[in-house]
């Protein structure tokens, strides 16, 4: 996994602040390949709680905060309560943070 311990703390802190302390977070995609270089950070999140307002806007705000905190591009997939095949694959092949 190509994330520093500091990156993991930033991710956990920001995700849990917006989606609850028990939110599940998985890293998936190219950052799991130790031999690769570059690439964005792909995250899949299963919220502990959904926002009271617009989930789309909450996801966008979290993505911006993550990109600022990590200083890298982030792709963010949030499970709104109905799991798709892509979400199942991200969880099964991903690494929990």
Secondary structure, DSSP 8 states (H G I E B T S, - for coil): ----HHHHHHHHHHHHHHH-TT-EEEEESGGG-TT-----EEEEEE-SS--SS-HHHHHHHHHHHHHHHHTS-EEEEEE-SS--HHHHHHHHHSEE-
